[in-house]
Amino acid sequence: MKIQELADKMGLTIHTIRYYEKEGLLDDRHVRRESNNYRNYSEEALERLKLIKKFQSIGCSLAELKEVLRDHDANTQTNRQIIDWIRNKKKEIESKKEEYDQMLGTLNKMLEYRTLLMDDPNQAQEMLKSWHADSSKTP
């Protein structure tokens, strides 16, 4: 199939598919050059892109993607190693979630303060004093 058809099926841009090819995520199993030098993508390319999208959806970087796909292709990882990788990825995501929760908490306090500032400036000042007092305490 031509690159535009593949892009349409996968919801990707042509540029993205070419980038993946350039980075080695798609190889000669996935794309071949025809005599007119056009790329011709196999059904395997479709499956490979689905796999790439799945790993991207769990936050894999390009470097991680390359490693995961290399291991997937060579089938070099034991089940125990894959389980360990999954557990580490979960820990990484849980850590990021905690950071995001803290950011959301801060943004909620800022929003509450700014809203109070319009409605009740005195109460807003009290909130600000309380917030500064809480943040100066060491855990």
C-alpha positions as CSV (number, residue, x, y, z in Angstrom):
1,M,0.0,0.0,0.0
2,K,1.1,3.5,-0.6
3,I,2.1,5.8,2.2
4,Q,-1.0,8.0,2.0
5,E,-3.2,4.9,2.4
6,L,-1.2,3.7,5.4
7,A,-1.3,7.2,6.9
8,D,-5.1,7.4,6.5
9,K,-5.6,3.9,8.0
10,M,-3.5,4.7,11.0
11,G,-4.5,8.3,11.5
12,L,-0.9,9.4,11.1
13,T,0.8,11.9,8.9
14,I,3.0,10.9,6.0
15,H,5.8,12.9,7.8
16,T,5.4,10.7,10.9
17,I,5.6,7.5,9.0
18,R,8.7,8.6,7.2
19,Y,10.2,9.7,10.5
20,Y,9.6,6.3,12.0
21,E,11.2,4.7,9.0
22,K,14.2,7.1,9.3
23,E,14.5,6.2,13.0
24,G,14.5,2.5,12.2
25,L,11.1,1.6,13.7
26,L,10.0,0.4,10.2
27,D,12.5,-1.7,8.2
28,D,12.5,-3.7,5.0
29,R,9.9,-6.1,6.4
30,H,7.5,-3.1,6.5
31,V,8.5,-1.0,3.5
32,R,10.0,-1.7,0.1
33,R,11.0,0.5,-2.7
34,E,9.3,-0.1,-6.0
35,S,11.2,0.3,-9.4
36,N,9.8,3.8,-9.6
37,N,11.4,4.5,-6.1
38,Y,7.9,4.8,-4.4
39,R,7.5,3.3,-1.0
40,N,5.3,0.2,-0.8
41,Y,4.1,-0.7,2.7
42,S,3.2,-4.2,3.8
43,E,0.4,-5.3,6.0
44,E,3.1,-5.9,8.6
45,A,3.7,-2.1,8.5
46,L,0.1,-1.6,9.7
47,E,0.6,-4.0,12.6
48,R,3.9,-2.4,13.5
49,L,2.4,1.1,13.6
50,K,-0.4,-0.2,15.8
51,L,2.3,-1.6,18.2
52,I,4.2,1.7,18.1
53,K,1.0,3.6,18.9
54,K,0.2,1.2,21.8
55,F,3.6,1.8,23.4
56,Q,3.4,5.5,22.8
57,S,0.1,5.5,24.6
58,I,1.8,4.3,27.8
59,G,4.4,7.0,27.6
60,C,7.3,5.3,25.8
61,S,10.0,7.6,24.5
62,L,11.6,7.1,21.1
63,A,14.6,5.5,22.8
64,E,12.3,3.1,24.7
65,L,10.3,2.4,21.6
66,K,13.5,1.4,19.7
67,E,14.6,-0.9,22.6
68,V,11.1,-2.5,23.0
69,L,10.8,-3.1,19.3
70,R,14.3,-4.5,19.0
71,D,13.6,-6.9,21.9
72,H,10.2,-7.7,20.4
73,D,11.7,-8.5,17.0
74,A,14.5,-10.6,18.4
75,N,12.3,-12.2,21.1
76,T,15.3,-11.9,23.5
77,Q,13.4,-10.9,26.7
78,T,12.2,-13.5,29.2
79,N,8.7,-13.2,30.6
80,R,10.3,-12.2,33.9
81,Q,12.2,-9.4,32.2
82,I,9.1,-8.2,30.5
83,I,7.2,-8.2,33.8
84,D,10.0,-6.2,35.4
85,W,9.8,-3.7,32.6
86,I,6.0,-3.4,33.0
87,R,6.3,-2.9,36.7
88,N,9.0,-0.2,36.2
89,K,6.9,1.6,33.7
90,K,3.9,1.5,36.1
91,K,6.1,3.1,38.8
92,E,7.2,5.8,36.4
93,I,3.7,6.6,35.5
94,E,2.5,6.6,39.1
95,S,5.3,9.0,40.0
96,K,4.3,11.3,37.2
97,K,0.7,11.1,38.3
98,E,1.6,12.2,41.8
99,E,3.5,15.2,40.3
100,Y,0.4,16.1,38.2
101,D,-1.8,15.7,41.2
102,Q,0.4,18.2,43.1
103,M,0.3,20.6,40.1
104,L,-3.5,20.3,39.9
105,G,-3.7,21.0,43.7
106,T,-1.6,24.2,43.3
107,L,-3.6,25.3,40.3
108,N,-6.9,24.8,42.2
109,K,-5.6,26.9,45.1
110,M,-4.5,29.6,42.7
111,L,-7.9,29.6,41.0
112,E,-9.7,29.7,44.3
113,Y,-7.6,32.6,45.4
114,R,-8.1,34.6,42.2
115,T,-11.9,33.9,42.3
116,L,-12.0,35.0,45.9
117,L,-10.0,38.1,45.1
118,M,-12.8,39.3,42.8
119,D,-15.7,38.3,45.2
120,D,-14.2,38.8,48.7
121,P,-10.7,40.4,48.8
122,N,-10.5,40.1,52.6
123,Q,-11.1,36.4,52.5
124,A,-8.6,36.1,49.6
125,Q,-5.9,37.7,51.8
126,E,-6.7,35.4,54.7
127,M,-6.4,32.4,52.3
128,L,-3.1,33.7,51.0
129,K,-1.8,34.1,54.6
130,S,-2.9,30.5,55.4
131,W,-1.3,29.2,52.2
132,H,2.0,30.8,53.0
133,A,1.9,29.5,56.6
134,D,1.2,26.0,55.4
135,S,4.0,26.1,52.8
136,S,6.6,27.3,55.3
137,K,6.1,24.3,57.5
138,T,8.6,21.5,56.9
139,P,7.3,18.0,56.7
